[in-house]
Amino acid sequence: MPSEIEYCYHFRDGSAVLVKSYVNNVWAAKKAMLKMYGRDESEIRYSDSGKNGPHQVFDGRDYH
């Protein structure tokens, strides 16, 4: 089974979403999260490890 990773996308409006995925489906998990939350990639201000601050959690491990 592939390794799991977590990364957090911070949006321009101050909200953030922590995305859980496998190393082999990062792109698909990100696209699914954007679609679920009605966001566009241009709204992302930055991403990080997601260790700090409150954020919503999106489980993208099943997206391919």
mmCIF file of the C-alpha atoms, coordinates in Angstrom:
data_MODEL
# 
_entry.id   MODEL 
# 
loop_
_atom_site.group_PDB 
_atom_site.id 
_atom_site.type_symbol 
_atom_site.label_atom_id 
_atom_site.label_alt_id 
_atom_site.label_comp_id 
_atom_site.label_asym_id 
_atom_site.label_entity_id 
_atom_site.label_seq_id 
_atom_site.pdbx_PDB_ins_code 
_atom_site.Cartn_x 
_atom_site.Cartn_y 
_atom_site.Cartn_z 
_atom_site.occupancy 
_atom_site.B_iso_or_equiv 
_atom_site.pdbx_formal_charge 
_atom_site.auth_seq_id 
_atom_site.auth_comp_id 
_atom_site.auth_asym_id 
_atom_site.auth_atom_id 
_atom_site.pdbx_PDB_model_num 
ATOM 1  C CA . MET A 1 1  ? 0.000   0.000  0.000  1.00 0.00 ? 1  MET A CA 1 
ATOM 2  C CA . PRO A 1 2  ? 1.369   3.480  -0.877 1.00 0.00 ? 2  PRO A CA 1 
ATOM 3  C CA . SER A 1 3  ? 2.446   5.914  1.814  1.00 0.00 ? 3  SER A CA 1 
ATOM 4  C CA . GLU A 1 4  ? -0.089  8.423  3.110  1.00 0.00 ? 4  GLU A CA 1 
ATOM 5  C CA . ILE A 1 5  ? 0.648   12.144 3.198  1.00 0.00 ? 5  ILE A CA 1 
ATOM 6  C CA . GLU A 1 6  ? -1.141  15.274 4.398  1.00 0.00 ? 6  GLU A CA 1 
ATOM 7  C CA . TYR A 1 7  ? -0.833  18.786 3.038  1.00 0.00 ? 7  TYR A CA 1 
ATOM 8  C CA . CYS A 1 8  ? -2.838  21.928 3.689  1.00 0.00 ? 8  CYS A CA 1 
ATOM 9  C CA . TYR A 1 9  ? -4.050  24.435 1.110  1.00 0.00 ? 9  TYR A CA 1 
ATOM 10 C CA . HIS A 1 10 ? -4.595  27.975 2.409  1.00 0.00 ? 10 HIS A CA 1 
ATOM 11 C CA . PHE A 1 11 ? -6.996  30.135 0.450  1.00 0.00 ? 11 PHE A CA 1 
ATOM 12 C CA . ARG A 1 12 ? -7.045  33.893 -0.075 1.00 0.00 ? 12 ARG A CA 1 
ATOM 13 C CA . ASP A 1 13 ? -10.142 34.273 2.120  1.00 0.00 ? 13 ASP A CA 1 
ATOM 14 C CA . GLY A 1 14 ? -8.270  32.869 5.146  1.00 0.00 ? 14 GLY A CA 1 
ATOM 15 C CA . SER A 1 15 ? -9.809  29.388 5.113  1.00 0.00 ? 15 SER A CA 1 
ATOM 16 C CA . ALA A 1 16 ? -7.748  26.230 4.796  1.00 0.00 ? 16 ALA A CA 1 
ATOM 17 C CA . VAL A 1 17 ? -8.306  22.587 3.862  1.00 0.00 ? 17 VAL A CA 1 
ATOM 18 C CA . LEU A 1 18 ? -6.083  19.727 4.987  1.00 0.00 ? 18 LEU A CA 1 
ATOM 19 C CA . VAL A 1 19 ? -5.974  17.084 2.243  1.00 0.00 ? 19 VAL A CA 1 
ATOM 20 C CA . LYS A 1 20 ? -5.126  13.473 3.052  1.00 0.00 ? 20 LYS A CA 1 
ATOM 21 C CA . SER A 1 21 ? -3.914  11.397 0.120  1.00 0.00 ? 21 SER A CA 1 
ATOM 22 C CA . TYR A 1 22 ? -1.494  8.722  -0.953 1.00 0.00 ? 22 TYR A CA 1 
ATOM 23 C CA . VAL A 1 23 ? 1.766   9.735  -2.603 1.00 0.00 ? 23 VAL A CA 1 
ATOM 24 C CA . ASN A 1 24 ? 0.499   8.392  -5.937 1.00 0.00 ? 24 ASN A CA 1 
ATOM 25 C CA . ASN A 1 25 ? -2.769  10.386 -6.073 1.00 0.00 ? 25 ASN A CA 1 
ATOM 26 C CA . VAL A 1 26 ? -1.872  13.886 -4.839 1.00 0.00 ? 26 VAL A CA 1 
ATOM 27 C CA . TRP A 1 27 ? -3.058  15.586 -8.028 1.00 0.00 ? 27 TRP A CA 1 
ATOM 28 C CA . ALA A 1 28 ? -6.398  13.726 -8.117 1.00 0.00 ? 28 ALA A CA 1 
ATOM 29 C CA . ALA A 1 29 ? -7.036  14.432 -4.414 1.00 0.00 ? 29 ALA A CA 1 
ATOM 30 C CA . LYS A 1 30 ? -6.323  18.143 -4.893 1.00 0.00 ? 30 LYS A CA 1 
ATOM 31 C CA . LYS A 1 31 ? -8.658  18.368 -7.896 1.00 0.00 ? 31 LYS A CA 1 
ATOM 32 C CA . ALA A 1 32 ? -11.414 16.511 -6.007 1.00 0.00 ? 32 ALA A CA 1 
ATOM 33 C CA . MET A 1 33 ? -11.034 18.817 -2.986 1.00 0.00 ? 33 MET A CA 1 
ATOM 34 C CA . LEU A 1 34 ? -11.276 21.926 -5.171 1.00 0.00 ? 34 LEU A CA 1 
ATOM 35 C CA . LYS A 1 35 ? -14.408 20.578 -6.833 1.00 0.00 ? 35 LYS A CA 1 
ATOM 36 C CA . MET A 1 36 ? -16.042 19.565 -3.529 1.00 0.00 ? 36 MET A CA 1 
ATOM 37 C CA . TYR A 1 37 ? -15.476 22.974 -1.942 1.00 0.00 ? 37 TYR A CA 1 
ATOM 38 C CA . GLY A 1 38 ? -16.322 24.907 -5.109 1.00 0.00 ? 38 GLY A CA 1 
ATOM 39 C CA . ARG A 1 39 ? -12.853 26.408 -5.316 1.00 0.00 ? 39 ARG A CA 1 
ATOM 40 C CA . ASP A 1 40 ? -10.475 27.254 -8.132 1.00 0.00 ? 40 ASP A CA 1 
ATOM 41 C CA . GLU A 1 41 ? -6.731  26.702 -8.098 1.00 0.00 ? 41 GLU A CA 1 
ATOM 42 C CA . SER A 1 42 ? -6.200  30.463 -8.469 1.00 0.00 ? 42 SER A CA 1 
ATOM 43 C CA . GLU A 1 43 ? -7.741  30.944 -5.003 1.00 0.00 ? 43 GLU A CA 1 
ATOM 44 C CA . ILE A 1 44 ? -4.907  29.023 -3.300 1.00 0.00 ? 44 ILE A CA 1 
ATOM 45 C CA . ARG A 1 45 ? -2.536  31.394 -1.544 1.00 0.00 ? 45 ARG A CA 1 
ATOM 46 C CA . TYR A 1 46 ? -0.022  28.776 -0.388 1.00 0.00 ? 46 TYR A CA 1 
ATOM 47 C CA . SER A 1 47 ? 0.278   25.216 0.879  1.00 0.00 ? 47 SER A CA 1 
ATOM 48 C CA . ASP A 1 48 ? 2.170   23.683 3.790  1.00 0.00 ? 48 ASP A CA 1 
ATOM 49 C CA . SER A 1 49 ? 2.275   20.621 6.015  1.00 0.00 ? 49 SER A CA 1 
ATOM 50 C CA . GLY A 1 50 ? -0.959  21.608 7.769  1.00 0.00 ? 50 GLY A CA 1 
ATOM 51 C CA . LYS A 1 51 ? 0.398   21.228 11.272 1.00 0.00 ? 51 LYS A CA 1 
ATOM 52 C CA . ASN A 1 52 ? -0.812  24.647 12.467 1.00 0.00 ? 52 ASN A CA 1 
ATOM 53 C CA . GLY A 1 53 ? -4.199  26.240 12.733 1.00 0.00 ? 53 GLY A CA 1 
ATOM 54 C CA . PRO A 1 54 ? -7.801  25.200 12.283 1.00 0.00 ? 54 PRO A CA 1 
ATOM 55 C CA . HIS A 1 55 ? -8.781  23.745 8.968  1.00 0.00 ? 55 HIS A CA 1 
ATOM 56 C CA . GLN A 1 56 ? -11.305 21.482 7.309  1.00 0.00 ? 56 GLN A CA 1 
ATOM 57 C CA . VAL A 1 57 ? -10.169 17.955 6.453  1.00 0.00 ? 57 VAL A CA 1 
ATOM 58 C CA . PHE A 1 58 ? -10.679 16.347 3.061  1.00 0.00 ? 58 PHE A CA 1 
ATOM 59 C CA . ASP A 1 59 ? -9.939  12.637 2.682  1.00 0.00 ? 59 ASP A CA 1 
ATOM 60 C CA . GLY A 1 60 ? -8.734  12.272 -0.879 1.00 0.00 ? 60 GLY A CA 1 
ATOM 61 C CA . ARG A 1 61 ? -7.217  8.816  -0.545 1.00 0.00 ? 61 ARG A CA 1 
ATOM 62 C CA . ASP A 1 62 ? -9.893  7.167  -2.711 1.00 0.00 ? 62 ASP A CA 1 
ATOM 63 C CA . TYR A 1 63 ? -9.562  9.554  -5.666 1.00 0.00 ? 63 TYR A CA 1 
ATOM 64 C CA . HIS A 1 64 ? -7.561  8.517  -8.721 1.00 0.00 ? 64 HIS A CA 1 
# 
